[in-house]
Amino acid sequence: MSLKYIKAIKEDAALLIEIYNASFYDDYIKYGECPAYGRSRERMEESIDKFPKFIIYYDNIPIGVISVENRGGGEYYLGCLCVIPKYQGKGIGAQAVKYMLGYFKDWSKITLITPVDKVENINFYTKKCGFIVNGTDMDGNVKVVHFLMER
């Protein structure tokens, strides 16, 4: 398995939308909403400007995205980690988290959220990536879990 990460630019907006939509379609259907699904090109371009996104390539095929917001002082927010369903379960997400930890060398705290009923996500972030659960909250009509990693 050959993985590489390429920092997204505005011209990648259509590709990112395609990856996000493929990755988050099931969430959109399940919850009736998903902030990562159905973005306009303009909104994705704005997001690329504000929050660095890295396109995950598997054997030169774009199959995922990791997006991290620098909140300053070594604090980062993992806004999106997605892998197209066909490529899930191959360790790609765990490798992307490792890449992120190496790329943002000054990190001292990383947070993220995911729906509380997505047991596979909770297990992934806690058992494979080393995050701890740091509470729950409501995001729209979806109950979410907050995760934390500190060093």
mmCIF file of the C-alpha atoms, coordinates in Angstrom:
data_MODEL
# 
_entry.id   MODEL 
# 
loop_
_atom_site.group_PDB 
_atom_site.id 
_atom_site.type_symbol 
_atom_site.label_atom_id 
_atom_site.label_alt_id 
_atom_site.label_comp_id 
_atom_site.label_asym_id 
_atom_site.label_entity_id 
_atom_site.label_seq_id 
_atom_site.pdbx_PDB_ins_code 
_atom_site.Cartn_x 
_atom_site.Cartn_y 
_atom_site.Cartn_z 
_atom_site.occupancy 
_atom_site.B_iso_or_equiv 
_atom_site.pdbx_formal_charge 
_atom_site.auth_seq_id 
_atom_site.auth_comp_id 
_atom_site.auth_asym_id 
_atom_site.auth_atom_id 
_atom_site.pdbx_PDB_model_num 
ATOM 1   C CA . MET A 1 1   ? 0.000   0.000  0.000  1.00 0.00 ? 1   MET A CA 1 
ATOM 2   C CA . SER A 1 2   ? 1.478   3.295  -1.116 1.00 0.00 ? 2   SER A CA 1 
ATOM 3   C CA . LEU A 1 3   ? 0.043   6.389  0.606  1.00 0.00 ? 3   LEU A CA 1 
ATOM 4   C CA . LYS A 1 4   ? 0.853   10.011 -0.040 1.00 0.00 ? 4   LYS A CA 1 
ATOM 5   C CA . TYR A 1 5   ? -0.646  13.278 1.152  1.00 0.00 ? 5   TYR A CA 1 
ATOM 6   C CA . ILE A 1 6   ? -0.911  16.308 -1.108 1.00 0.00 ? 6   ILE A CA 1 
ATOM 7   C CA . LYS A 1 7   ? -1.934  19.674 0.294  1.00 0.00 ? 7   LYS A CA 1 
ATOM 8   C CA . ALA A 1 8   ? -5.146  20.778 -1.408 1.00 0.00 ? 8   ALA A CA 1 
ATOM 9   C CA . ILE A 1 9   ? -5.421  24.031 -3.352 1.00 0.00 ? 9   ILE A CA 1 
ATOM 10  C CA . LYS A 1 10  ? -8.542  25.850 -4.553 1.00 0.00 ? 10  LYS A CA 1 
ATOM 11  C CA . GLU A 1 11  ? -8.389  24.044 -7.882 1.00 0.00 ? 11  GLU A CA 1 
ATOM 12  C CA . ASP A 1 12  ? -8.939  20.786 -5.966 1.00 0.00 ? 12  ASP A CA 1 
ATOM 13  C CA . ALA A 1 13  ? -12.373 21.896 -4.714 1.00 0.00 ? 13  ALA A CA 1 
ATOM 14  C CA . ALA A 1 14  ? -14.371 19.670 -7.098 1.00 0.00 ? 14  ALA A CA 1 
ATOM 15  C CA . LEU A 1 15  ? -12.255 16.625 -6.208 1.00 0.00 ? 15  LEU A CA 1 
ATOM 16  C CA . LEU A 1 16  ? -12.659 17.312 -2.492 1.00 0.00 ? 16  LEU A CA 1 
ATOM 17  C CA . ILE A 1 17  ? -16.429 17.648 -2.873 1.00 0.00 ? 17  ILE A CA 1 
ATOM 18  C CA . GLU A 1 18  ? -16.494 14.300 -4.681 1.00 0.00 ? 18  GLU A CA 1 
ATOM 19  C CA . ILE A 1 19  ? -14.484 12.598 -1.893 1.00 0.00 ? 19  ILE A CA 1 
ATOM 20  C CA . TYR A 1 20  ? -16.531 14.233 0.902  1.00 0.00 ? 20  TYR A CA 1 
ATOM 21  C CA . ASN A 1 21  ? -19.839 13.319 -0.754 1.00 0.00 ? 21  ASN A CA 1 
ATOM 22  C CA . ALA A 1 22  ? -18.789 9.696  -1.275 1.00 0.00 ? 22  ALA A CA 1 
ATOM 23  C CA . SER A 1 23  ? -17.510 9.478  2.310  1.00 0.00 ? 23  SER A CA 1 
ATOM 24  C CA . PHE A 1 24  ? -20.408 11.210 4.066  1.00 0.00 ? 24  PHE A CA 1 
ATOM 25  C CA . TYR A 1 25  ? -23.440 10.183 2.009  1.00 0.00 ? 25  TYR A CA 1 
ATOM 26  C CA . ASP A 1 26  ? -24.466 7.524  4.534  1.00 0.00 ? 26  ASP A CA 1 
ATOM 27  C CA . ASP A 1 27  ? -24.278 10.067 7.388  1.00 0.00 ? 27  ASP A CA 1 
ATOM 28  C CA . TYR A 1 28  ? -26.396 12.514 5.415  1.00 0.00 ? 28  TYR A CA 1 
ATOM 29  C CA . ILE A 1 29  ? -29.049 9.838  4.835  1.00 0.00 ? 29  ILE A CA 1 
ATOM 30  C CA . LYS A 1 30  ? -28.914 8.581  8.449  1.00 0.00 ? 30  LYS A CA 1 
ATOM 31  C CA . TYR A 1 31  ? -29.047 11.969 10.203 1.00 0.00 ? 31  TYR A CA 1 
ATOM 32  C CA . GLY A 1 32  ? -30.809 14.094 7.595  1.00 0.00 ? 32  GLY A CA 1 
ATOM 33  C CA . GLU A 1 33  ? -27.872 16.498 7.759  1.00 0.00 ? 33  GLU A CA 1 
ATOM 34  C CA . CYS A 1 34  ? -24.108 16.392 7.553  1.00 0.00 ? 34  CYS A CA 1 
ATOM 35  C CA . PRO A 1 35  ? -21.942 19.516 7.389  1.00 0.00 ? 35  PRO A CA 1 
ATOM 36  C CA . ALA A 1 36  ? -19.380 17.742 5.204  1.00 0.00 ? 36  ALA A CA 1 
ATOM 37  C CA . TYR A 1 37  ? -21.905 16.541 2.611  1.00 0.00 ? 37  TYR A CA 1 
ATOM 38  C CA . GLY A 1 38  ? -23.217 18.578 -0.327 1.00 0.00 ? 38  GLY A CA 1 
ATOM 39  C CA . ARG A 1 39  ? -20.876 21.547 -0.078 1.00 0.00 ? 39  ARG A CA 1 
ATOM 40  C CA . SER A 1 40  ? -20.863 24.082 -2.860 1.00 0.00 ? 40  SER A CA 1 
ATOM 41  C CA . ARG A 1 41  ? -17.646 24.735 -4.770 1.00 0.00 ? 41  ARG A CA 1 
ATOM 42  C CA . GLU A 1 42  ? -17.481 28.241 -3.283 1.00 0.00 ? 42  GLU A CA 1 
ATOM 43  C CA . ARG A 1 43  ? -17.868 26.936 0.258  1.00 0.00 ? 43  ARG A CA 1 
ATOM 44  C CA . MET A 1 44  ? -15.195 24.278 -0.312 1.00 0.00 ? 44  MET A CA 1 
ATOM 45  C CA . GLU A 1 45  ? -12.792 26.879 -1.736 1.00 0.00 ? 45  GLU A CA 1 
ATOM 46  C CA . GLU A 1 46  ? -13.332 29.035 1.369  1.00 0.00 ? 46  GLU A CA 1 
ATOM 47  C CA . SER A 1 47  ? -12.703 26.005 3.567  1.00 0.00 ? 47  SER A CA 1 
ATOM 48  C CA . ILE A 1 48  ? -9.474  25.194 1.712  1.00 0.00 ? 48  ILE A CA 1 
ATOM 49  C CA . ASP A 1 49  ? -8.276  28.752 2.439  1.00 0.00 ? 49  ASP A CA 1 
ATOM 50  C CA . LYS A 1 50  ? -9.131  28.584 6.147  1.00 0.00 ? 50  LYS A CA 1 
ATOM 51  C CA . PHE A 1 51  ? -8.319  24.991 7.053  1.00 0.00 ? 51  PHE A CA 1 
ATOM 52  C CA . PRO A 1 52  ? -5.447  23.082 5.465  1.00 0.00 ? 52  PRO A CA 1 
ATOM 53  C CA . LYS A 1 53  ? -6.651  19.921 3.745  1.00 0.00 ? 53  LYS A CA 1 
ATOM 54  C CA . PHE A 1 54  ? -4.513  17.068 2.568  1.00 0.00 ? 54  PHE A CA 1 
ATOM 55  C CA . ILE A 1 55  ? -5.797  14.734 -0.111 1.00 0.00 ? 55  ILE A CA 1 
ATOM 56  C CA . ILE A 1 56  ? -4.962  11.134 0.730  1.00 0.00 ? 56  ILE A CA 1 
ATOM 57  C CA . TYR A 1 57  ? -3.759  9.141  -2.266 1.00 0.00 ? 57  TYR A CA 1 
ATOM 58  C CA . TYR A 1 58  ? -3.716  5.342  -2.200 1.00 0.00 ? 58  TYR A CA 1 
ATOM 59  C CA . ASP A 1 59  ? -1.599  3.964  -5.033 1.00 0.00 ? 59  ASP A CA 1 
ATOM 60  C CA . ASN A 1 60  ? -2.022  7.367  -6.768 1.00 0.00 ? 60  ASN A CA 1 
ATOM 61  C CA . ILE A 1 61  ? -5.841  7.292  -6.467 1.00 0.00 ? 61  ILE A CA 1 
ATOM 62  C CA . PRO A 1 62  ? -7.426  10.135 -4.423 1.00 0.00 ? 62  PRO A CA 1 
ATOM 63  C CA . ILE A 1 63  ? -9.466  8.283  -1.773 1.00 0.00 ? 63  ILE A CA 1 
ATOM 64  C CA . GLY A 1 64  ? -9.645  10.515 1.295  1.00 0.00 ? 64  GLY A CA 1 
ATOM 65  C CA . VAL A 1 65  ? -9.036  13.828 3.002  1.00 0.00 ? 65  VAL A CA 1 
ATOM 66  C CA . ILE A 1 66  ? -7.689  14.990 6.336  1.00 0.00 ? 66  ILE A CA 1 
ATOM 67  C CA . SER A 1 67  ? -8.392  18.575 7.363  1.00 0.00 ? 67  SER A CA 1 
ATOM 68  C CA . VAL A 1 68  ? -6.916  20.229 10.436 1.00 0.00 ? 68  VAL A CA 1 
ATOM 69  C CA . GLU A 1 69  ? -7.533  23.687 11.876 1.00 0.00 ? 69  GLU A CA 1 
ATOM 70  C CA . ASN A 1 70  ? -4.652  25.366 13.729 1.00 0.00 ? 70  ASN A CA 1 
ATOM 71  C CA . ARG A 1 71  ? -6.253  27.072 16.728 1.00 0.00 ? 71  ARG A CA 1 
ATOM 72  C CA . GLY A 1 72  ? -2.941  28.455 17.972 1.00 0.00 ? 72  GLY A CA 1 
ATOM 73  C CA . GLY A 1 73  ? -0.691  27.644 20.899 1.00 0.00 ? 73  GLY A CA 1 
ATOM 74  C CA . GLY A 1 74  ? -0.218  24.047 19.771 1.00 0.00 ? 74  GLY A CA 1 
ATOM 75  C CA . GLU A 1 75  ? -3.953  23.326 19.725 1.00 0.00 ? 75  GLU A CA 1 
ATOM 76  C CA . TYR A 1 76  ? -5.432  21.733 16.605 1.00 0.00 ? 76  TYR A CA 1 
ATOM 77  C CA . TYR A 1 77  ? -8.919  20.654 15.631 1.00 0.00 ? 77  TYR A CA 1 
ATOM 78  C CA . LEU A 1 78  ? -9.291  17.632 13.366 1.00 0.00 ? 78  LEU A CA 1 
ATOM 79  C CA . GLY A 1 79  ? -12.243 18.886 11.346 1.00 0.00 ? 79  GLY A CA 1 
ATOM 80  C CA . CYS A 1 80  ? -12.392 16.051 8.854  1.00 0.00 ? 80  CYS A CA 1 
ATOM 81  C CA . LEU A 1 81  ? -10.868 12.659 8.306  1.00 0.00 ? 81  LEU A CA 1 
ATOM 82  C CA . CYS A 1 82  ? -12.648 10.765 5.605  1.00 0.00 ? 82  CYS A CA 1 
ATOM 83  C CA . VAL A 1 83  ? -11.879 7.776  3.439  1.00 0.00 ? 83  VAL A CA 1 
ATOM 84  C CA . ILE A 1 84  ? -14.182 6.629  0.639  1.00 0.00 ? 84  ILE A CA 1 
ATOM 85  C CA . PRO A 1 85  ? -16.006 3.534  1.975  1.00 0.00 ? 85  PRO A CA 1 
ATOM 86  C CA . LYS A 1 86  ? -14.473 1.187  -0.608 1.00 0.00 ? 86  LYS A CA 1 
ATOM 87  C CA . TYR A 1 87  ? -11.026 1.911  0.909  1.00 0.00 ? 87  TYR A CA 1 
ATOM 88  C CA . GLN A 1 88  ? -11.957 1.815  4.602  1.00 0.00 ? 88  GLN A CA 1 
ATOM 89  C CA . GLY A 1 89  ? -10.610 -0.875 6.889  1.00 0.00 ? 89  GLY A CA 1 
ATOM 90  C CA . LYS A 1 90  ? -7.127  -0.850 5.347  1.00 0.00 ? 90  LYS A CA 1 
ATOM 91  C CA . GLY A 1 91  ? -5.381  1.292  7.995  1.00 0.00 ? 91  GLY A CA 1 
ATOM 92  C CA . ILE A 1 92  ? -5.488  4.422  5.822  1.00 0.00 ? 92  ILE A CA 1 
ATOM 93  C CA . GLY A 1 93  ? -7.213  6.556  8.454  1.00 0.00 ? 93  GLY A CA 1 
ATOM 94  C CA . ALA A 1 94  ? -4.759  5.553  11.175 1.00 0.00 ? 94  ALA A CA 1 
ATOM 95  C CA . GLN A 1 95  ? -1.852  6.369  8.847  1.00 0.00 ? 95  GLN A CA 1 
ATOM 96  C CA . ALA A 1 96  ? -3.426  9.768  8.104  1.00 0.00 ? 96  ALA A CA 1 
ATOM 97  C CA . VAL A 1 97  ? -3.605  10.558 11.825 1.00 0.00 ? 97  VAL A CA 1 
ATOM 98  C CA . LYS A 1 98  ? 0.074   9.600  12.181 1.00 0.00 ? 98  LYS A CA 1 
ATOM 99  C CA . TYR A 1 99  ? 0.877   11.845 9.214  1.00 0.00 ? 99  TYR A CA 1 
ATOM 100 C CA . MET A 1 100 ? -1.005  14.731 10.855 1.00 0.00 ? 100 MET A CA 1 
ATOM 101 C CA . LEU A 1 101 ? 0.873   14.279 14.154 1.00 0.00 ? 101 LEU A CA 1 
ATOM 102 C CA . GLY A 1 102 ? 4.185   14.398 12.293 1.00 0.00 ? 102 GLY A CA 1 
ATOM 103 C CA . TYR A 1 103 ? 3.212   17.316 10.066 1.00 0.00 ? 103 TYR A CA 1 
ATOM 104 C CA . PHE A 1 104 ? 1.992   19.594 12.872 1.00 0.00 ? 104 PHE A CA 1 
ATOM 105 C CA . LYS A 1 105 ? 5.064   19.061 15.032 1.00 0.00 ? 105 LYS A CA 1 
ATOM 106 C CA . ASP A 1 106 ? 4.142   21.734 17.600 1.00 0.00 ? 106 ASP A CA 1 
ATOM 107 C CA . TRP A 1 107 ? 0.872   20.066 18.599 1.00 0.00 ? 107 TRP A CA 1 
ATOM 108 C CA . SER A 1 108 ? 0.114   19.780 22.280 1.00 0.00 ? 108 SER A CA 1 
ATOM 109 C CA . LYS A 1 109 ? -3.640  19.241 22.064 1.00 0.00 ? 109 LYS A CA 1 
ATOM 110 C CA . ILE A 1 110 ? -5.867  17.825 19.316 1.00 0.00 ? 110 ILE A CA 1 
ATOM 111 C CA . THR A 1 111 ? -9.645  17.723 19.479 1.00 0.00 ? 111 THR A CA 1 
ATOM 112 C CA . LEU A 1 112 ? -12.404 16.410 17.232 1.00 0.00 ? 112 LEU A CA 1 
ATOM 113 C CA . ILE A 1 113 ? -16.060 15.375 17.315 1.00 0.00 ? 113 ILE A CA 1 
ATOM 114 C CA . THR A 1 114 ? -18.058 12.534 15.775 1.00 0.00 ? 114 THR A CA 1 
ATOM 115 C CA . PRO A 1 115 ? -21.636 11.265 16.191 1.00 0.00 ? 115 PRO A CA 1 
ATOM 116 C CA . VAL A 1 116 ? -22.049 9.285  19.421 1.00 0.00 ? 116 VAL A CA 1 
ATOM 117 C CA . ASP A 1 117 ? -23.787 6.390  17.673 1.00 0.00 ? 117 ASP A CA 1 
ATOM 118 C CA . LYS A 1 118 ? -20.883 5.824  15.253 1.00 0.00 ? 118 LYS A CA 1 
ATOM 119 C CA . VAL A 1 119 ? -19.288 3.116  17.356 1.00 0.00 ? 119 VAL A CA 1 
ATOM 120 C CA . GLU A 1 120 ? -16.746 2.314  14.641 1.00 0.00 ? 120 GLU A CA 1 
ATOM 121 C CA . ASN A 1 121 ? -15.498 5.936  14.762 1.00 0.00 ? 121 ASN A CA 1 
ATOM 122 C CA . ILE A 1 122 ? -15.306 5.920  18.558 1.00 0.00 ? 122 ILE A CA 1 
ATOM 123 C CA . ASN A 1 123 ? -13.336 2.670  18.517 1.00 0.00 ? 123 ASN A CA 1 
ATOM 124 C CA . PHE A 1 124 ? -11.082 3.962  15.734 1.00 0.00 ? 124 PHE A CA 1 
ATOM 125 C CA . TYR A 1 125 ? -10.161 7.200  17.509 1.00 0.00 ? 125 TYR A CA 1 
ATOM 126 C CA . THR A 1 126 ? -9.753  5.660  20.972 1.00 0.00 ? 126 THR A CA 1 
ATOM 127 C CA . LYS A 1 127 ? -8.252  2.241  20.212 1.00 0.00 ? 127 LYS A CA 1 
ATOM 128 C CA . LYS A 1 128 ? -6.239  2.919  17.046 1.00 0.00 ? 128 LYS A CA 1 
ATOM 129 C CA . CYS A 1 129 ? -5.291  6.578  17.417 1.00 0.00 ? 129 CYS A CA 1 
ATOM 130 C CA . GLY A 1 130 ? -4.978  7.180  21.170 1.00 0.00 ? 130 GLY A CA 1 
ATOM 131 C CA . PHE A 1 131 ? -7.701  9.798  21.717 1.00 0.00 ? 131 PHE A CA 1 
ATOM 132 C CA . ILE A 1 132 ? -9.811  9.843  24.878 1.00 0.00 ? 132 ILE A CA 1 
ATOM 133 C CA . VAL A 1 133 ? -13.510 10.652 25.089 1.00 0.00 ? 133 VAL A CA 1 
ATOM 134 C CA . ASN A 1 134 ? -13.916 14.128 26.569 1.00 0.00 ? 134 ASN A CA 1 
ATOM 135 C CA . GLY A 1 135 ? -17.699 14.485 26.842 1.00 0.00 ? 135 GLY A CA 1 
ATOM 136 C CA . THR A 1 136 ? -20.790 14.642 24.661 1.00 0.00 ? 136 THR A CA 1 
ATOM 137 C CA . ASP A 1 137 ? -22.912 17.443 23.235 1.00 0.00 ? 137 ASP A CA 1 
ATOM 138 C CA . MET A 1 138 ? -25.611 18.135 20.660 1.00 0.00 ? 138 MET A CA 1 
ATOM 139 C CA . ASP A 1 139 ? -24.669 19.413 17.196 1.00 0.00 ? 139 ASP A CA 1 
ATOM 140 C CA . GLY A 1 140 ? -27.950 20.284 15.520 1.00 0.00 ? 140 GLY A CA 1 
ATOM 141 C CA . ASN A 1 141 ? -30.076 17.179 15.964 1.00 0.00 ? 141 ASN A CA 1 
ATOM 142 C CA . VAL A 1 142 ? -27.088 14.847 16.313 1.00 0.00 ? 142 VAL A CA 1 
ATOM 143 C CA . LYS A 1 143 ? -25.531 13.852 19.636 1.00 0.00 ? 143 LYS A CA 1 
ATOM 144 C CA . VAL A 1 144 ? -21.751 13.965 19.277 1.00 0.00 ? 144 VAL A CA 1 
ATOM 145 C CA . VAL A 1 145 ? -18.743 12.748 21.234 1.00 0.00 ? 145 VAL A CA 1 
ATOM 146 C CA . HIS A 1 146 ? -15.791 15.070 21.883 1.00 0.00 ? 146 HIS A CA 1 
ATOM 147 C CA . PHE A 1 147 ? -12.323 13.536 21.641 1.00 0.00 ? 147 PHE A CA 1 
ATOM 148 C CA . LEU A 1 148 ? -9.038  14.795 23.038 1.00 0.00 ? 148 LEU A CA 1 
ATOM 149 C CA . MET A 1 149 ? -5.389  13.917 22.595 1.00 0.00 ? 149 MET A CA 1 
ATOM 150 C CA . GLU A 1 150 ? -2.718  15.743 24.604 1.00 0.00 ? 150 GLU A CA 1 
ATOM 151 C CA . ARG A 1 151 ? 1.004   15.412 25.078 1.00 0.00 ? 151 ARG A CA 1 
# 
